[in-house]
Amino acid sequence: MSAKTINIKLKVWRQKDANSKGGFEDYQLENISTASSFLEMMDVLNEKLVNENKEPVAFDHDCREGICGMCSMFINGRAHGPDTLVTTCQLHMRTFKDGETIVIEPWRTGGFPVIKDLMVDRTAYEKIMQAGGFVSVNTGGVPDANAIPIPKHDADEAMDAASCIGCGACVATCKNSSAMLFVAAKVSQLALLPQGRVEASKRAKNMVAVMDELGFGNCSNTGACEMECPKGISLAHIARLNREFLSANIKG
Amino acid sequence: MSNFISSSIGKKLILSLSGLFLITFLLIHLIANLFLLGGSDAFNTAVHFMDTNPVIQIMQPILALGFVVHILYGVIIQLQNWKATPVNYKTVNQKESSKWSARNMIWLGLFVLAFLLIHLGNYFYVMKFAPHDMGSTLVDGVEMHDAYSLVTGLFTNPSFGVIYSIIYIIGFVALGLHLNHAFWSAFQTIGWSNDVWRKRLSTIGTLYAILIAVGFSIIPLYFLFIK
């Protein structure tokens, strides 16, 4: 596919720090290659701002390969922009039209306060993980691979859940600011495997408790999280989390 | 246990179980109402049966409690959800990621609640607390209240019958939209869903929502146009 160039207008959320009010700034960019990624377009903007002796736009990014979960941004009203199953770094400028105005906002949810411009603090996810998103393994010899047989279907589903990169798009897109898809993926990937079953009850209870404490909302099953998840994690994992949580509480 | 009830999933479980209870009630209510199409004697006999049936009498306060719990928890959950999002997006496009009815459950629910209050005032209050306002009638030698005239009188009233019927139908369209999301969602919250059952349950939910909305709407339409 041959790359064209387009001219775009940007409306970017600028906010000095967590306590400032913030507002939109308008920018114009010319000759942006449609083959460039959204983050490369942001780099072009920042280079231009630096050359004009202006403060560049702060945004999170790291691997730029769609696997680290750092890039965020709410683009034209959608988490990670208009494309599906991609992170912002894998969103390309060919998705936009010549002359289009692109609105860029940070994730907006109580659980992820804005640090600066488009950067948000996702420490809340770390706190949820620390509450149980792991298996306790004793030291000793490494067990043989395949010593514990695991049905193919379970292994596949656990792998699907494990593909969560913790980017926060599910919370960002949820009208309730619910973190259920994230917690469900983390509970599910371990609940499906024998190694994770040992602590399954404790894990479901503790992770949900911390999720609630941190002020995330209540899931109302709209399904928006699943549609905006760059890894396509299914709502079926939320049903599994509900089962795990209910049975953990029935067991006591 | 108190931790469980106050947790997000615990509250949602209460909302979903009370919702499923109300969903069951709607079907029984619809069946009773369809006796209206059978004429005066059929409907009055059905109402008389309900009035004198001990199971129905025991279920009535439980049903009222079901409504109170469902409404209360729906509102509590919604207030927490608004609080969880202190700053809203300036531009938001949710059309492609979720259904309108799923995003507006609280408004559909409150609309249905307003309808419910009108409805209780018009029928339930009269039947329960002022039965003498209804005339009486004889069916097969048994004297019973003329509930048929009370119900059909509102639909066929020359001054406000048409408006009343329209309000009635809009109320049930709102209820249908509420149920379209509610049915599957209730099972999801209990944990009884996966990628296969989700499709089945949401199809059954949509069919059920249509059954309820159309089933109840047939009644005013029948009295307006056919009778």
Contacts between the chains, C-beta under 8 A, distances in Angstrom:
chain1	res1	chain2	res2	distance
A	24	B	90	7.3
A	74	B	89	6.1
A	74	B	91	7.9
A	76	B	91	6.4
A	76	B	93	6.5
A	77	B	89	6.7
A	77	B	91	4.4
A	77	B	92	4.5
A	77	B	93	3.2
A	77	B	94	7.6
A	78	B	93	5.4
A	78	B	96	7.5
A	78	B	97	7.3
A	103	B	90	7.0
A	103	B	91	4.4
A	105	B	89	5.7
A	105	B	90	6.4
A	105	B	91	7.0
A	108	B	85	6.8
A	108	B	87	5.0
A	108	B	88	6.6
A	108	B	89	5.4
A	109	B	84	6.8
A	109	B	85	5.8
A	110	B	83	7.3
A	110	B	84	5.0
A	110	B	85	6.3
A	110	B	86	5.1
A	111	B	84	7.2
A	173	B	94	7.8
A	173	B	97	6.4
A	175	B	81	7.3
A	175	B	85	7.4
A	175	B	94	7.0
A	175	B	98	7.8
A	175	B	103	5.8
A	176	B	81	3.8
A	176	B	84	6.3
A	176	B	85	7.3
A	177	B	81	7.0
A	177	B	84	3.8
A	177	B	85	4.5
A	178	B	8	7.8
A	178	B	81	7.5
A	178	B	84	7.5
A	180	B	8	8.0
A	208	B	7	5.9
A	208	B	8	7.0
A	208	B	9	6.1
A	209	B	3	7.3
A	209	B	7	6.9
A	211	B	8	7.2
A	212	B	7	5.7
A	212	B	8	5.1
A	215	B	83	7.5
A	215	B	84	5.8
A	216	B	8	7.9
A	216	B	84	5.9
A	217	B	8	7.8
A	217	B	80	6.2
A	217	B	81	4.0
A	217	B	83	7.8
A	217	B	84	3.5
A	217	B	85	6.9
A	218	B	8	4.5
A	218	B	11	6.5
A	218	B	12	6.0
A	218	B	77	4.7
A	218	B	80	5.9
A	218	B	81	5.7
A	219	B	8	7.2
A	219	B	12	7.0
A	220	B	77	7.4
A	220	B	81	7.2
A	220	B	102	7.1
A	220	B	105	6.3
A	220	B	185	7.1
A	221	B	102	7.0
A	221	B	181	7.4
A	221	B	184	7.4
A	221	B	185	4.2
A	221	B	188	5.0
A	221	B	189	7.0
A	222	B	97	7.9
A	222	B	98	4.0
A	222	B	99	7.2
A	222	B	102	4.1
A	222	B	103	5.8
A	222	B	181	7.9
A	223	B	97	7.3
A	223	B	98	5.5
A	223	B	99	7.7
A	223	B	102	6.8
A	224	B	94	6.2
A	224	B	97	4.0
A	224	B	98	4.1
A	227	B	96	6.9
A	227	B	97	3.8
A	227	B	98	7.1
A	228	B	97	5.6
A	234	B	195	5.8
A	235	B	188	7.0
A	235	B	193	7.7
A	235	B	198	6.8
A	236	B	193	6.7
A	236	B	194	4.5
A	236	B	195	4.8
A	236	B	198	6.7
A	238	B	188	6.9
A	239	B	188	5.3
A	239	B	191	5.2
A	239	B	192	7.2
A	239	B	193	4.1
A	239	B	194	6.1
A	239	B	198	7.9
A	240	B	191	7.1
A	240	B	194	7.7
A	241	B	9	7.8
A	242	B	9	5.9
A	242	B	13	7.9
A	242	B	188	7.2
A	242	B	189	5.9
A	242	B	190	6.8
A	242	B	191	3.9
A	243	B	191	3.3
A	244	B	191	7.9
A	245	B	7	7.7
A	245	B	9	4.9
A	246	B	9	7.3
A	246	B	13	6.9
A	246	B	190	7.5
A	246	B	191	5.9
A	249	B	1	7.9
A	249	B	4	4.5
A	249	B	10	7.7
